[in-house]
Amino acid sequence: MELIPFTDLVDALSKVADRLKVIVNLPKSEHETICRTMDETNWLTDTTLNMANVRLGDNLIQTSNDDLPREDVRLIHLAERATR
């Protein structure tokens, strides 16, 4: 019987535990900085998704059904360029 999958699982769990120890031992100021950065990132992602949702809704109202897929593709390309 081969124990490689079990060994890989134990190895992965030990790596996670080591990283958790590092996170727990972070200085309070660094912890607050990371939390603030994550909050800002989540807010920005939420705002971006809301803007795209509003734009798609506007397009649905303003365009014919034939034009909607082309507008969706254009928005996807704009989003890809923005993330580069």
Buried (B, 14 or more C-beta within 10 A) or exposed (E): EEEEEEEEEEEEEEEEEEEEEEEEEEEEEEEEEEEEEEEEEEEEEEEEEEEBEEBBEEBEEEEEEEEBEEBBEEBEEEEEEEEE
